[in-house]
Amino acid sequence: MSQKTNAARILDQAGISYKLIPYEVDESDLSAVTVARKVGIPPEQIFKSIVVRGDKTGVLIACIPADKELNLKALAQLSGNKKVEVVHLKEVQPLTGYIRGGVSPLGTKKKYPVFFDETAELVDGLSISAGMRGLQIFIEPEDLLQVTEAKTGAITT
């Protein structure tokens, strides 16, 4: 699979090196932990993108390790909101241009604030969706944080 996604093109334009990792998609199990197993990367290095809406800032994207749960209260505090809620699945594609299981923090329809769990800075390389099911991007955390202009903090439980 040599298909370039919007996310990959953004990294190319920024001159950032990365590796594309294809995997077989199972429509009945789109979990990030399953993706981690399929691509042979520990779950703490696979970061899933969750689209949320804050009561003050609007839509934002939280990126957390595959095996963790998003702490909505911590994300609200970090993002300057009183509360944040995960957007309805039917809103994900219209907001981001991506489908469930293929949401990337890069190349969304509109540029949204991105918040990574603080563990992103501790791992030796991490993987995010390349913007389609069946394709992951493996990248150095500092490069990804720079290109997404992301903030980091404790947003998992």
PESUL-V559148 format. One record per run of one state. SS is the DSSP state (~ for helix, > for strand, _ for the rest). FROM is the first residue (numbers start at 1). TO is the last residue. If there is no record, write none. Layout:
# PESUL-V559148
ss: (SS:SS)
from: (FROM:FROM)
to: (TO:TO)
This chain:
# PESUL-V559148
ss: (_:~:_:>:_:~:_:~:>:_:>:_:>:_:~:_:>:_:~:_:>:~:_:>:_:>:_:~:_:>:_:>:_)
from: (1:6:14:19:23:32:40:43:46:55:58:66:70:71:72:80:84:87:89:97:113:118:122:126:133:135:140:141:149:151:154:156:157)
to: (5:13:18:22:31:39:42:45:54:57:65:69:70:71:79:83:86:88:96:112:117:121:125:132:134:139:140:148:150:153:155:156:157)
